[in-house]
């Protein structure tokens, strides 16, 4: 089993859990705020 190199992390403002960089976010990592669609939809009043 190979180990992945250290990937950038962010904290989701909805669930307050850390999430790591994903290849599908490579082009827009700076704009990614939520760890999932569920958190994005349930972000609440901010």
BELCORUR-V225017 format. One record per backbone hydrogen bond with DSSP energy under -0.5 kcal/mol. NH is the residue of the N-H (numbers start at 1). CO is the residue of the C=O. Records with the same first field share a line. If there is no record, write none. Layout:
NH: CO, CO
This chain:
10: 19
12: 17
13: 33
16: 12
19: 10
21: 8
25: 22
26: 23
28: 25
31: 28
32: 28
40: 36
41: 37
42: 38
43: 40
46: 44
